[in-house]
Amino acid sequence: MKYYLAGPMSGRPQFNYPLFDRVSEALRSIGYDIVSPAEMDDPEVRANAMANMTGAMAEFNEVSDETWGDFLARDVKMIADELDAIILLPEWETSKGARLEAFVSLMVGNPMYTVDPATYNMRTITPATLMETISESVL
């Protein structure tokens, strides 16, 4: 089973790559097959993201031709076509991208989980809870 890791990136120092990397590594070490958006960029894009201390897309776009929409489109397509489940990092509900990724995962019928980055314990999130959380965050 392939799991997609989703969470806030824009507006976070280094686009939150360190958290994505740490959780991906830990979950892989206990047997999970993890796909992380923080690992899908080419080395130059990743280096630019890691050097960005504000997580501001405007600054990032000065060194990359890819937009927020480009990254999101790539990830949503993968969630819809290739992955089996989604794991949501803390504060995922504050991220427009992570909310969309969770919604797409729900629409294709994939199981959804939250993860505690301190213990790596995962909990199932029900479709009703996911929709309630999404609707609260957009209203």
Stockholm file with secondary structure:
# STOCKHOLM 1.0

chainA/1-139         MKYYLAGPMSGRPQFNYPLFDRVSEALRSIGYDIVSPAEMDDPEVRANAMANMTGAMAEFNEVSDETWGDFLARDVKMIADELDAIILLPEWETSKGARLEAFVSLMVGNPMYTVDPATYNMRTITPATLMETISESVL
#=GR chainA/1-139 SS CEEEEECCCTTSGGGGHHHHHHHHHHHHHTTCEEECGGGSSCHHHHHHHHHCSSCCHHHHHTTCSCCHHHHHHHHHHHHHHTCSEEEECTTGGGCHHHHHHHHHHHHTTCCEEEECTTTCCEEECCHHHHHHHHHHHHC
#=GC SS_cons         CEEEEECCCTTSGGGGHHHHHHHHHHHHHTTCEEECGGGSSCHHHHHHHHHCSSCCHHHHHTTCSCCHHHHHHHHHHHHHHTCSEEEECTTGGGCHHHHHHHHHHHHTTCCEEEECTTTCCEEECCHHHHHHHHHHHHC
//
